[in-house]
Every structure is written in C-alpha cells, then in structure tokens.
C-alpha cells in the first residue's frame, strides 16, 4: 500500500485563472491533467492552498491518492486505446 500525504482535488476549468501554482504540485496551466472534455482538472498539494482555504476556489471533489488514481482510469479522464 502506498502512503501519500498529498491531497488531490478536482477543480472546474472556469477556476483555472484563480490558481496560484506556487502553492500546488503543478507548475502552470500547461502541466495540469484535464478531463477529456476539458471541463475539469486535477490539482495536488501537501498544504492546503490559500485559494482553497479562503473559498476563492471550491473543489468539485477532494480525493486521496488512491481515489484520484482510480478516477484517472475512467473513460472521462483516459482515452480508450484503439
């Protein structure tokens, strides 16, 4: 079993401009993982970012590593191989 302390959040793409990338594990809008329909994206952090704690950005959902890993395997996030 993998022990990960990071928190993962699914965020609405409309909130992308509100993200302070210095507070999360991604470097920029170019490095985020988006859903295939590009309506949602994933962020991860060790310490809750201020834009989450102050309510500027409200996650669609907050996940553990295992929950996020499972979600990334779904058809909404990973294209089927031909």
C-alpha positions in Angstrom: 0.0 0.0 0.0 1.3 3.4 -1.0 1.2 6.1 1.7 0.8 9.5 0.2 0.1 12.7 2.2 -0.9 14.8 -0.7 -4.5 15.9 -1.2 -6.0 15.8 -4.7 -8.8 18.0 -5.9 -11.0 18.1 -9.0 -11.5 21.7 -10.0 -13.8 23.3 -12.5 -11.9 24.6 -15.5 -13.6 28.0 -15.0 -11.5 28.4 -11.9 -8.1 27.9 -13.7 -7.3 31.6 -13.6 -7.6 31.7 -9.8 -5.0 29.0 -9.2 -1.7 30.2 -7.6 0.6 27.5 -9.0 3.3 28.3 -6.4 1.0 26.7 -3.8 0.3 23.4 -5.6 2.2 20.5 -7.2 1.7 21.6 -10.7 3.8 24.3 -12.4 1.3 26.0 -14.7 -1.9 25.7 -16.6 0.2 23.7 -19.2 1.1 21.0 -16.7 -2.4 20.2 -15.2 -4.2 17.0 -16.0 -7.6 17.8 -17.7 -10.6 15.6 -18.2 -11.1 14.6 -21.8 -13.9 17.1 -22.2 -11.6 19.7 -20.7 -14.2 20.8 -18.2 -12.3 19.7 -15.1 -8.7 19.4 -14.0 -6.7 17.9 -11.1 -4.6 19.7 -8.5 -2.5 18.2 -5.7 -1.0 19.7 -2.6 0.7 18.9 0.7 -0.6 22.0 2.5 -4.0 23.4 1.6 -3.6 26.4 -0.7 -5.0 29.8 0.4 -7.3 29.9 -2.6 -9.0 26.8 -1.3 -9.0 27.7 2.4 -10.4 31.2 1.7 -13.1 29.8 -0.6 -11.9 31.6 -3.8 -11.9 28.1 -5.4 -14.3 25.4 -4.3 -13.3 21.9 -5.5 -15.8 19.7 -7.2 -14.4 16.9 -5.1 -11.4 16.3 -2.8 -9.7 12.9 -3.1 -7.0 10.7 -1.7 -4.2 9.4 -3.9 -6.0 6.1 -4.4 -9.3 7.7 -5.2 -7.7 10.1 -7.7 -5.7 7.2 -9.3 -9.0 5.3 -9.7 -10.7 8.3 -11.2 -7.9 8.8 -13.7 -8.6 5.3 -15.1 -12.2 6.2 -16.0 -13.3 7.0 -19.6 -13.9 10.6 -18.6 -10.1 11.0 -17.9 -8.3 8.5 -20.0 -9.0 7.8 -23.7 -9.6 4.3 -24.8 -6.7 2.7 -26.8 -7.6 1.5 -30.3 
